[in-house]
Amino acid sequence: MIEARHLRVLRAVAATGSFSAAGRELGCTQPAVSQQMKALESSVGTPLLVRGGREMRLTQAGEALVRHAAGILAGLTAAEEEVAAIAGLRAGRVRLVSFPSGSSTLVPTALAALRAAHPGTRVSLEEAEPPRSVELLREGDCDIALAFRYEGAAGAEEWEDLVVRPLLTDRLVGLVPQGHRLARTRSIGIGELAGEPWIAGCPRCRGQLVRVCESAGFTPRIDFATDDYPAVVGLVGAGLGVAVLPELAIESVRPKGVRMITVEPVVRREIVALTLPDLARVPTVAATLDHLTKAATRA
């Protein structure tokens, strides 16, 4: 195997014409230069230098290796500088995937702080709901996935192979039109909404809604389903139904024409940032996780 340190010594010998001069240039002894040249010739399996009197000259193989050494060493130096920049957070990139309410609340605060602290770091953002966001992470299409799961729901083992950074716990609240019969009620049992038309959110949220309602003894009649939280709020405000939404989602919308009501039993979802174990050690990924945690604390 050819080692970069041996190539550097060979270039110095070729440039200076002797082991002793090469040693002075490199800051090492003449025997050390000789030893490294022997090791390099052993690696390539052919002589590289012709020793004649006090001067050295390159063999044809030596000339070829010196010719390639310049490009190899330049590329290695560039690679070392780039890696050092990434390790020192002067450069690097992070590919982030988030669900919509996370994108509009946690992500802007976190990325603004990350950019202020490390302006050389580039971040891309794509939106996807879990479980698709988690699939993108496992497929290598992102570095961090913001995801959520509901307390008590099946599938707790789905993240066992990932690094899980807990961010916050988000409670679901009820939304009813402003003129609804329950609009002035502060807290209700979800069974009191049994006969209402429902507006449901993303598929995972929709499944959780059905489970909670069925545990209260009824199956919700879902008239509308949309992943767009402002659309959910707009449909409720227009009197077309009732809904339950995470508080984080409501923070990203200006609710008009609706009332928020505490719903029993309390339903919560755990919001986390996920990454792969190897990626968790990458400085840019670790810094992004830290800023997401700080943003969640402020939220």
C-alpha positions as a Markdown table, in Angstrom:
| # | Residue | x | y | z |
|---|---|---|---|---|
| 1 | Met | 0.0 | 0.0 | 0.0 |
| 2 | Ile | 1.3 | 3.4 | -1.0 |
| 3 | Glu | 1.2 | 5.9 | 2.0 |
| 4 | Ala | 0.9 | 9.6 | 1.6 |
| 5 | Arg | 4.0 | 10.2 | 3.9 |
| 6 | His | 6.1 | 8.1 | 1.6 |
| 7 | Leu | 5.0 | 10.1 | -1.5 |
| 8 | Arg | 5.9 | 13.4 | 0.3 |
| 9 | Val | 9.4 | 12.0 | 1.0 |
| 10 | Leu | 9.8 | 10.8 | -2.6 |
| 11 | Arg | 8.9 | 14.3 | -3.9 |
| 12 | Ala | 11.4 | 15.9 | -1.6 |
| 13 | Val | 14.2 | 13.5 | -2.7 |
| 14 | Ala | 13.3 | 14.1 | -6.4 |
| 15 | Ala | 13.4 | 17.9 | -5.8 |
| 16 | Thr | 16.6 | 18.1 | -3.8 |
| 17 | Gly | 18.6 | 15.2 | -5.3 |
| 18 | Ser | 19.7 | 13.5 | -2.0 |
| 19 | Phe | 18.4 | 11.9 | 1.2 |
| 20 | Ser | 20.2 | 14.3 | 3.4 |
| 21 | Ala | 18.8 | 17.4 | 1.6 |
| 22 | Ala | 15.4 | 15.9 | 1.6 |
| 23 | Gly | 15.7 | 15.2 | 5.3 |
| 24 | Arg | 16.6 | 18.9 | 6.0 |
| 25 | Glu | 13.6 | 20.0 | 4.0 |
| 26 | Leu | 11.2 | 17.7 | 5.8 |
| 27 | Gly | 12.7 | 18.2 | 9.2 |
| 28 | Cys | 13.9 | 14.5 | 9.7 |
| 29 | Thr | 17.1 | 12.6 | 9.6 |
| 30 | Gln | 18.8 | 11.1 | 6.5 |
| 31 | Pro | 18.4 | 7.5 | 7.9 |
| 32 | Ala | 14.6 | 8.2 | 8.3 |
| 33 | Val | 14.4 | 9.3 | 4.6 |
| 34 | Ser | 16.3 | 6.2 | 3.5 |
| 35 | Gln | 14.1 | 3.9 | 5.5 |
| 36 | Gln | 10.9 | 5.4 | 4.1 |
| 37 | Met | 12.2 | 5.2 | 0.5 |
| 38 | Lys | 13.0 | 1.5 | 1.1 |
| 39 | Ala | 9.4 | 1.0 | 2.4 |
| 40 | Leu | 7.9 | 2.7 | -0.6 |
| 41 | Glu | 10.0 | 0.7 | -3.1 |
| 42 | Ser | 8.9 | -2.5 | -1.2 |
| 43 | Ser | 5.3 | -1.4 | -1.5 |
| 44 | Val | 5.5 | -0.8 | -5.3 |
| 45 | Gly | 7.8 | -3.8 | -6.0 |
| 46 | Thr | 10.3 | -1.9 | -8.1 |
| 47 | Pro | 13.3 | 0.5 | -7.6 |
| 48 | Leu | 12.3 | 4.2 | -7.7 |
| 49 | Leu | 15.8 | 5.7 | -7.3 |
| 50 | Val | 19.2 | 5.1 | -8.8 |
| 51 | Arg | 21.9 | 5.9 | -6.3 |
| 52 | Gly | 25.0 | 7.2 | -8.1 |
| 53 | Gly | 27.7 | 8.9 | -6.0 |
| 54 | Arg | 26.3 | 11.7 | -3.9 |
| 55 | Glu | 23.2 | 12.3 | -6.1 |
| 56 | Met | 20.0 | 10.4 | -6.7 |
| 57 | Arg | 18.0 | 10.2 | -9.9 |
| 58 | Leu | 14.6 | 8.7 | -10.6 |
| 59 | Thr | 14.0 | 5.5 | -12.4 |
| 60 | Gln | 11.1 | 5.5 | -15.0 |
| 61 | Ala | 8.8 | 4.1 | -12.3 |
| 62 | Gly | 10.0 | 6.8 | -9.9 |
| 63 | Glu | 9.3 | 9.5 | -12.5 |
| 64 | Ala | 5.8 | 8.1 | -13.0 |
| 65 | Leu | 5.1 | 8.0 | -9.3 |
| 66 | Val | 6.3 | 11.6 | -8.7 |
| 67 | Arg | 4.2 | 12.8 | -11.6 |
| 68 | His | 1.0 | 11.3 | -10.0 |
| 69 | Ala | 2.1 | 12.2 | -6.4 |
| 70 | Ala | 1.4 | 15.9 | -7.0 |
| 71 | Gly | -2.3 | 15.3 | -7.8 |
| 72 | Ile | -2.7 | 12.7 | -5.1 |
| 73 | Leu | -1.2 | 14.9 | -2.4 |
| 74 | Ala | -3.1 | 18.0 | -3.6 |
| 75 | Gly | -6.4 | 16.0 | -3.5 |
| 76 | Leu | -5.6 | 14.7 | -0.1 |
| 77 | Thr | -4.8 | 18.2 | 1.2 |
| 78 | Ala | -8.1 | 19.5 | -0.2 |
| 79 | Ala | -9.9 | 16.5 | 1.4 |
| 80 | Glu | -8.3 | 17.2 | 4.8 |
| 81 | Glu | -9.2 | 20.9 | 4.6 |
| 82 | Glu | -12.8 | 20.1 | 3.7 |
| 83 | Val | -13.2 | 17.5 | 6.5 |
| 84 | Ala | -11.6 | 19.9 | 9.0 |
| 85 | Ala | -14.1 | 22.6 | 7.9 |
| 86 | Ile | -17.0 | 20.2 | 8.4 |
| 87 | Ala | -15.7 | 19.0 | 11.7 |
| 88 | Gly | -15.2 | 22.6 | 12.8 |
| 89 | Leu | -18.7 | 23.5 | 11.6 |
| 90 | Arg | -17.3 | 26.0 | 9.1 |
| 91 | Ala | -19.0 | 24.0 | 6.4 |
| 92 | Gly | -21.3 | 21.0 | 5.9 |
| 93 | Arg | -24.9 | 20.3 | 5.1 |
| 94 | Val | -28.0 | 18.9 | 6.9 |
| 95 | Arg | -31.0 | 17.4 | 5.1 |
| 96 | Leu | -34.0 | 17.9 | 7.4 |
| 97 | Val | -37.5 | 16.4 | 6.9 |
| 98 | Ser | -40.4 | 17.6 | 9.1 |
| 99 | Phe | -44.1 | 17.3 | 9.4 |
| 100 | Pro | -46.0 | 20.6 | 8.5 |
| 101 | Ser | -46.7 | 22.0 | 12.0 |
| 102 | Gly | -43.1 | 21.3 | 13.0 |
| 103 | Ser | -41.9 | 23.1 | 9.9 |
| 104 | Ser | -43.9 | 26.2 | 10.8 |
| 105 | Thr | -43.0 | 26.4 | 14.5 |
| 106 | Leu | -39.9 | 24.5 | 15.7 |
| 107 | Val | -37.9 | 24.5 | 12.5 |
| 108 | Pro | -37.7 | 28.2 | 11.7 |
| 109 | Thr | -36.4 | 29.1 | 15.2 |
| 110 | Ala | -33.9 | 26.2 | 15.2 |
| 111 | Leu | -32.5 | 27.0 | 11.8 |
| 112 | Ala | -32.2 | 30.7 | 12.4 |
| 113 | Ala | -30.1 | 30.0 | 15.5 |
| 114 | Leu | -28.0 | 27.4 | 13.6 |
| 115 | Arg | -27.3 | 29.8 | 10.8 |
| 116 | Ala | -26.3 | 32.6 | 13.3 |
| 117 | Ala | -23.9 | 30.2 | 15.1 |
| 118 | His | -22.6 | 28.4 | 12.1 |
| 119 | Pro | -23.2 | 30.4 | 8.9 |
| 120 | Gly | -21.2 | 27.9 | 6.7 |
| 121 | Thr | -23.7 | 25.1 | 7.4 |
| 122 | Arg | -26.3 | 24.6 | 4.7 |
| 123 | Val | -29.7 | 23.1 | 5.6 |
| 124 | Ser | -32.4 | 21.8 | 3.2 |
| 125 | Leu | -36.0 | 21.2 | 4.3 |
| 126 | Glu | -38.6 | 18.8 | 2.9 |
| 127 | Glu | -42.0 | 18.1 | 4.4 |
| 128 | Ala | -43.4 | 14.6 | 5.1 |
| 129 | Glu | -45.6 | 13.1 | 7.8 |
| 130 | Pro | -44.5 | 10.0 | 9.7 |
| 131 | Pro | -44.1 | 7.2 | 8.9 |
| 132 | Arg | -42.9 | 8.5 | 5.5 |
| 133 | Ser | -40.4 | 10.9 | 7.1 |
| 134 | Val | -38.9 | 7.9 | 9.0 |
| 135 | Glu | -38.6 | 5.9 | 5.8 |
| 136 | Leu | -36.7 | 8.8 | 4.2 |
| 137 | Leu | -34.2 | 8.7 | 7.0 |
| 138 | Arg | -33.7 | 5.0 | 6.8 |
| 139 | Glu | -33.4 | 5.2 | 3.0 |
| 140 | Gly | -30.6 | 7.7 | 3.3 |
| 141 | Asp | -32.6 | 10.6 | 1.8 |
| 142 | Cys | -32.3 | 12.8 | 4.9 |
| 143 | Asp | -30.1 | 13.3 | 8.0 |
| 144 | Ile | -32.8 | 14.3 | 10.6 |
| 145 | Ala | -36.5 | 13.5 | 10.6 |
| 146 | Leu | -39.0 | 15.3 | 12.8 |
| 147 | Ala | -41.7 | 12.9 | 13.7 |
| 148 | Phe | -44.4 | 12.2 | 16.3 |
| 149 | Arg | -46.3 | 9.3 | 17.8 |
| 150 | Tyr | -49.3 | 9.2 | 20.1 |
| 151 | Glu | -49.1 | 8.1 | 23.7 |
| 152 | Gly | -50.3 | 4.6 | 24.2 |
| 153 | Ala | -50.4 | 3.8 | 20.4 |
| 154 | Ala | -49.0 | 0.6 | 19.1 |
| 155 | Gly | -45.6 | 0.5 | 17.4 |
| 156 | Ala | -43.3 | 1.9 | 20.1 |
| 157 | Glu | -40.6 | -0.3 | 18.8 |
| 158 | Glu | -40.6 | 1.4 | 15.3 |
| 159 | Trp | -37.7 | 3.7 | 16.3 |
| 160 | Glu | -35.6 | 1.2 | 18.2 |
| 161 | Asp | -32.8 | 1.3 | 15.7 |
| 162 | Leu | -32.6 | 5.1 | 15.6 |
| 163 | Val | -31.3 | 7.9 | 17.9 |
| 164 | Val | -34.3 | 9.5 | 19.4 |
| 165 | Arg | -34.1 | 13.1 | 20.7 |
| 166 | Pro | -37.3 | 14.0 | 22.6 |
| 167 | Leu | -38.4 | 17.6 | 21.9 |
| 168 | Leu | -41.8 | 18.2 | 23.5 |
| 169 | Thr | -45.2 | 16.7 | 24.3 |
| 170 | Asp | -48.1 | 18.2 | 22.4 |
| 171 | Arg | -51.7 | 18.0 | 23.6 |
| 172 | Leu | -54.7 | 17.7 | 21.3 |
| 173 | Val | -57.5 | 20.2 | 21.8 |
| 174 | Gly | -61.0 | 20.4 | 20.4 |
| 175 | Leu | -62.1 | 22.9 | 17.8 |
| 176 | Val | -65.8 | 23.9 | 17.3 |
| 177 | Pro | -67.4 | 26.7 | 15.3 |
| 178 | Gln | -67.8 | 29.9 | 17.2 |
| 179 | Gly | -71.6 | 29.6 | 17.2 |
| 180 | His | -71.6 | 25.9 | 18.3 |
| 181 | Arg | -73.7 | 24.8 | 21.2 |
| 182 | Leu | -70.5 | 23.8 | 23.1 |
| 183 | Ala | -68.5 | 26.9 | 22.1 |
| 184 | Arg | -68.6 | 28.4 | 25.6 |
| 185 | Thr | -67.7 | 25.1 | 27.4 |
| 186 | Arg | -64.2 | 24.9 | 28.7 |
| 187 | Ser | -63.9 | 21.2 | 28.9 |
| 188 | Ile | -65.9 | 18.3 | 27.4 |
| 189 | Gly | -65.8 | 14.6 | 27.1 |
| 190 | Ile | -65.2 | 13.6 | 23.5 |
| 191 | Gly | -68.4 | 11.5 | 23.6 |
| 192 | Glu | -70.3 | 14.8 | 23.6 |
| 193 | Leu | -69.2 | 15.3 | 20.0 |
| 194 | Ala | -70.5 | 11.8 | 18.9 |
| 195 | Gly | -73.2 | 13.1 | 16.6 |
| 196 | Glu | -71.1 | 15.8 | 14.9 |
| 197 | Pro | -69.5 | 15.9 | 11.5 |
| 198 | Trp | -65.7 | 15.7 | 11.8 |
| 199 | Ile | -62.8 | 17.2 | 9.9 |
| 200 | Ala | -59.8 | 15.0 | 10.2 |
| 201 | Gly | -56.1 | 15.6 | 9.7 |
| 202 | Cys | -53.2 | 13.5 | 8.4 |
| 203 | Pro | -53.6 | 9.7 | 8.2 |
| 204 | Arg | -51.8 | 9.0 | 11.5 |
| 205 | Cys | -53.8 | 11.7 | 13.2 |
| 206 | Arg | -57.0 | 10.4 | 11.6 |
| 207 | Gly | -56.3 | 6.9 | 12.9 |
| 208 | Gln | -55.7 | 8.2 | 16.4 |
| 209 | Leu | -59.0 | 10.2 | 16.2 |
| 210 | Val | -60.9 | 7.0 | 15.3 |
| 211 | Arg | -59.3 | 5.1 | 18.1 |
| 212 | Val | -60.1 | 7.7 | 20.7 |
| 213 | Cys | -63.7 | 8.1 | 19.6 |
| 214 | Glu | -64.3 | 4.3 | 19.4 |
| 215 | Ser | -62.9 | 4.0 | 23.0 |
| 216 | Ala | -65.7 | 6.5 | 23.9 |
| 217 | Gly | -68.3 | 4.4 | 22.3 |
| 218 | Phe | -68.8 | 5.9 | 18.8 |
| 219 | Thr | -67.3 | 6.0 | 15.4 |
| 220 | Pro | -66.7 | 9.6 | 14.1 |
| 221 | Arg | -68.4 | 10.6 | 10.8 |
| 222 | Ile | -65.6 | 12.1 | 8.9 |
| 223 | Asp | -66.9 | 14.5 | 6.2 |
| 224 | Phe | -63.5 | 16.1 | 5.3 |
| 225 | Ala | -59.9 | 14.9 | 5.6 |
| 226 | Thr | -56.9 | 17.1 | 4.9 |
| 227 | Asp | -53.2 | 17.3 | 5.8 |
| 228 | Asp | -53.4 | 21.1 | 5.7 |
| 229 | Tyr | -54.0 | 22.4 | 9.2 |
| 230 | Pro | -55.2 | 25.9 | 8.1 |
| 231 | Ala | -57.7 | 24.1 | 6.0 |
| 232 | Val | -59.0 | 22.2 | 9.0 |
| 233 | Val | -59.4 | 25.4 | 11.0 |
| 234 | Gly | -61.1 | 27.1 | 8.0 |
| 235 | Leu | -63.6 | 24.2 | 7.6 |
| 236 | Val | -64.4 | 24.3 | 11.3 |
| 237 | Gly | -64.7 | 28.1 | 11.2 |
| 238 | Ala | -67.2 | 27.8 | 8.4 |
| 239 | Gly | -69.4 | 25.6 | 10.5 |
| 240 | Leu | -68.7 | 22.4 | 8.5 |
| 241 | Gly | -67.7 | 20.3 | 11.4 |
| 242 | Val | -65.6 | 19.8 | 14.5 |
| 243 | Ala | -62.0 | 18.7 | 14.9 |
| 244 | Val | -59.2 | 17.9 | 17.3 |
| 245 | Leu | -55.8 | 19.3 | 16.5 |
| 246 | Pro | -52.4 | 19.4 | 18.2 |
| 247 | Glu | -51.7 | 22.7 | 20.0 |
| 248 | Leu | -48.5 | 23.0 | 18.0 |
| 249 | Ala | -50.5 | 23.0 | 14.8 |
| 250 | Ile | -52.9 | 25.7 | 16.1 |
| 251 | Glu | -49.9 | 27.9 | 17.0 |
| 252 | Ser | -49.0 | 28.0 | 13.3 |
| 253 | Val | -52.5 | 29.2 | 12.3 |
| 254 | Arg | -54.5 | 32.2 | 13.1 |
| 255 | Pro | -57.8 | 30.6 | 14.1 |
| 256 | Lys | -60.8 | 32.6 | 13.0 |
| 257 | Gly | -64.4 | 31.7 | 13.8 |
| 258 | Val | -63.5 | 28.8 | 16.0 |
| 259 | Arg | -63.3 | 28.0 | 19.8 |
| 260 | Met | -60.7 | 25.8 | 21.4 |
| 261 | Ile | -62.0 | 23.4 | 24.0 |
| 262 | Thr | -60.2 | 21.0 | 26.3 |
| 263 | Val | -61.2 | 17.4 | 25.4 |
| 264 | Glu | -61.3 | 14.5 | 27.8 |
| 265 | Pro | -59.6 | 12.0 | 27.8 |
| 266 | Val | -56.5 | 14.0 | 27.2 |
| 267 | Val | -54.6 | 12.8 | 24.1 |
| 268 | Arg | -50.9 | 13.7 | 23.7 |
| 269 | Arg | -48.3 | 13.1 | 21.1 |
| 270 | Glu | -44.6 | 12.9 | 21.6 |
| 271 | Ile | -42.6 | 15.0 | 19.1 |
| 272 | Val | -39.0 | 13.9 | 18.5 |
| 273 | Ala | -36.1 | 14.4 | 16.2 |
| 274 | Leu | -34.7 | 11.2 | 14.8 |
| 275 | Thr | -31.4 | 10.4 | 13.2 |
| 276 | Leu | -29.2 | 7.3 | 12.5 |
| 277 | Pro | -26.5 | 6.4 | 15.1 |
| 278 | Asp | -23.6 | 7.1 | 12.7 |
| 279 | Leu | -25.1 | 10.5 | 11.7 |
| 280 | Ala | -25.6 | 11.6 | 15.3 |
| 281 | Arg | -21.8 | 11.9 | 15.5 |
| 282 | Val | -21.5 | 14.3 | 12.5 |
| 283 | Pro | -21.0 | 17.8 | 13.9 |
| 284 | Thr | -23.5 | 19.5 | 11.7 |
| 285 | Val | -26.2 | 17.0 | 12.6 |
| 286 | Ala | -25.4 | 17.2 | 16.3 |
| 287 | Ala | -25.6 | 21.0 | 16.2 |
| 288 | Thr | -28.9 | 20.9 | 14.4 |
| 289 | Leu | -30.4 | 18.5 | 17.0 |
| 290 | Asp | -29.2 | 20.8 | 19.8 |
| 291 | His | -30.9 | 23.8 | 18.2 |
| 292 | Leu | -34.1 | 21.9 | 17.6 |
| 293 | Thr | -34.1 | 20.9 | 21.3 |
| 294 | Lys | -33.6 | 24.6 | 22.3 |
| 295 | Ala | -36.4 | 25.7 | 20.0 |
| 296 | Ala | -38.7 | 23.1 | 21.5 |
| 297 | Thr | -37.8 | 24.3 | 25.0 |
| 298 | Arg | -38.8 | 27.9 | 24.1 |
| 299 | Ala | -42.0 | 26.6 | 22.4 |
